[in-house]
Amino acid sequence: MKFRRKESSEEISGFLDQGTAVTGELQFSGTLRIDGTFHGSIVTSDILVVGEHAVIHADIKAGELEIHGRVFGNVECRRRIEIHPTGRVRGDLYTPQLIVNTGATFDGRSRMVEEEEEALIQPTDGTLHRERSG
């Protein structure tokens, strides 16, 4: 028996449509889909879906991230990151589960680490460092 995860488009609680341009710090709960342009930072413990037409210039911290469009910036996810065939990523990825589908592009470094093993420290100079916890 094969189980299939519910498609994210069926459970979207927020949406920034194509043609929308937003700059700033975005925090949300639930599932948000972005199909427009975003510059800044994004923080959620839930799910961010980057639509096929989206262009995101941001550092992202999320529970889960689905990438169908373009992301420029460093990403840290507690559960998983999936880059779909139309997805393009330039930046470093930190997550326990990384899925890169055939056709997707990823230019950066990946670190697959359990949340309990290490904590991310992000100084104001924009560099990323890891420090062992406990």
NORBEL-V807572 format. One record per helix or strand. SS is the DSSP state (A for helix, B for strand). FROM is the first residue (numbers start at 1). LEN is the number of residues. Records with the same first field share a line. If there is no record, write none. Layout:
BEGIN
SS: FROM-LEN ; FROM-LEN
END
This chain:
BEGIN
A: 8-3
B: 14-3 ; 21-7 ; 31-4 ; 37-7 ; 47-4 ; 55-13 ; 70-3 ; 75-9 ; 88-3 ; 93-2 ; 98-3 ; 105-3 ; 110-2 ; 118-5 ; 128-5
END
